[in-house]
Amino acid sequence: MTTASTSLATKARETVGSTKVAVSRSREALSEELDGLLSSLSEKVADMRTTLAATTEDGIESVSDGVESLVKQTRKGIRNLDKRWQKLDRKQKVAIAGGLLAVLAAAAAAPALVRKAKKSW
């Protein structure tokens, strides 16, 4: 081999060697970056779980409070209706009961009327 080809071969080996080192370093850097990214994502997931758990507990408490309030209002409304019902005379009670029966009959007949109307379309 000539000195020119020997020097080219030497340069090629040096280039390959330095490239291997550079690739190895970039792999290490990439690995470290990915490890950092995964660590960061893990922390964020843990934070979200904590936040979600706290929000769920707060939501359950507020729903529970709302249900309790609704139950109290409903009971109060039923007591008021009962007081008013007791004050009505017999004719008024019969008129209200008749009105309720008419509404229930209309509600029960509505699906049949809708089916009948759809068939005629």
C-alpha positions as CSV (number, residue, x, y, z in Angstrom):
1,M,0.0,0.0,0.0
2,T,1.1,3.5,-0.7
3,T,1.4,6.1,2.0
4,A,-1.6,7.9,0.5
5,S,-3.9,4.9,0.8
6,T,-2.5,4.2,4.2
7,S,-3.2,7.7,5.4
8,L,-6.7,7.5,3.9
9,A,-7.3,4.2,5.7
10,T,-6.1,5.7,8.9
11,K,-8.3,8.8,8.5
12,A,-11.2,6.5,7.7
13,R,-10.6,4.5,10.9
14,E,-10.3,7.6,12.9
15,T,-13.5,9.0,11.5
16,V,-15.3,5.7,12.2
17,G,-14.0,5.7,15.7
18,S,-15.0,9.3,16.4
19,T,-18.4,8.6,14.8
20,K,-18.9,5.6,17.1
21,V,-18.0,7.8,20.1
22,A,-20.3,10.5,18.9
23,V,-23.2,8.0,18.3
24,S,-22.6,6.5,21.7
25,R,-22.7,9.9,23.3
26,S,-25.8,10.9,21.5
27,R,-27.5,7.6,22.5
28,E,-26.6,8.3,26.1
29,A,-27.9,11.9,25.8
30,L,-31.1,10.7,24.1
31,S,-31.5,8.0,26.8
32,E,-31.1,10.6,29.6
33,E,-33.6,12.9,27.8
34,L,-36.1,10.1,27.5
35,D,-35.6,9.1,31.1
36,G,-36.2,12.8,32.1
37,L,-39.3,13.0,30.0
38,L,-40.7,9.7,31.4
39,S,-40.0,10.9,34.9
40,S,-41.7,14.2,34.2
41,L,-44.7,12.5,32.7
42,S,-44.9,10.1,35.7
43,E,-44.9,13.1,38.1
44,K,-47.7,14.8,36.1
45,V,-49.8,11.6,36.1
46,A,-49.4,11.4,39.8
47,D,-50.3,15.1,40.2
48,M,-53.4,14.5,38.0
49,R,-54.5,11.5,40.1
50,T,-54.2,13.5,43.2
51,T,-56.1,16.4,41.7
52,L,-58.8,14.1,40.4
53,A,-59.2,12.3,43.7
54,A,-59.5,15.7,45.5
55,T,-62.0,17.0,42.9
56,T,-64.0,13.8,43.2
57,E,-64.2,14.1,46.9
58,D,-65.3,17.8,46.7
59,G,-67.9,16.9,44.0
60,I,-69.3,14.1,46.2
61,E,-69.5,16.4,49.1
62,S,-71.3,19.2,47.1
63,V,-73.7,16.7,45.5
64,S,-74.4,15.3,48.9
65,D,-75.1,18.8,50.2
66,G,-77.3,19.5,47.2
67,V,-79.3,16.3,47.7
68,E,-79.8,17.1,51.4
69,S,-81.0,20.6,50.5
70,L,-83.4,19.2,47.9
71,V,-84.8,16.6,50.3
72,K,-85.4,19.3,52.9
73,Q,-87.1,21.5,50.4
74,T,-89.2,18.6,49.1
75,R,-90.3,17.7,52.6
76,K,-91.2,21.3,53.3
77,G,-93.2,21.5,50.1
78,I,-95.0,18.3,50.9
79,R,-95.9,19.7,54.4
80,N,-97.2,22.9,52.8
81,L,-99.3,20.9,50.2
82,D,-100.7,18.8,53.0
83,K,-101.7,21.9,55.0
84,R,-103.4,23.4,52.0
85,W,-105.1,20.1,51.1
86,Q,-106.5,19.9,54.7
87,K,-107.9,23.4,54.3
88,L,-109.8,22.6,51.1
89,D,-113.5,21.5,51.2
90,R,-114.8,18.3,49.7
91,K,-115.8,19.8,46.3
92,Q,-112.4,21.4,45.8
93,K,-110.7,18.1,46.6
94,V,-112.9,16.2,44.2
95,A,-112.2,18.8,41.4
96,I,-108.4,18.5,42.0
97,A,-108.6,14.6,42.0
98,G,-110.6,14.7,38.8
99,G,-108.1,17.1,37.2
100,L,-105.2,14.8,38.1
101,L,-107.1,11.8,36.7
102,A,-107.7,13.6,33.5
103,V,-104.0,14.5,33.2
104,L,-103.0,10.9,33.9
105,A,-105.5,9.6,31.3
106,A,-104.2,12.0,28.7
107,A,-100.6,11.0,29.5
108,A,-101.5,7.4,29.2
109,A,-103.3,7.9,25.9
110,A,-100.5,10.1,24.3
111,P,-98.3,7.2,23.1
112,A,-101.2,5.5,21.4
113,L,-102.2,8.7,19.7
114,V,-98.6,9.3,18.5
115,R,-98.3,5.8,17.1
116,K,-101.7,6.3,15.3
117,A,-100.6,9.6,13.9
118,K,-97.3,8.2,12.7
119,K,-99.1,5.5,10.8
120,S,-101.2,8.0,9.0
121,W,-98.2,10.1,7.9
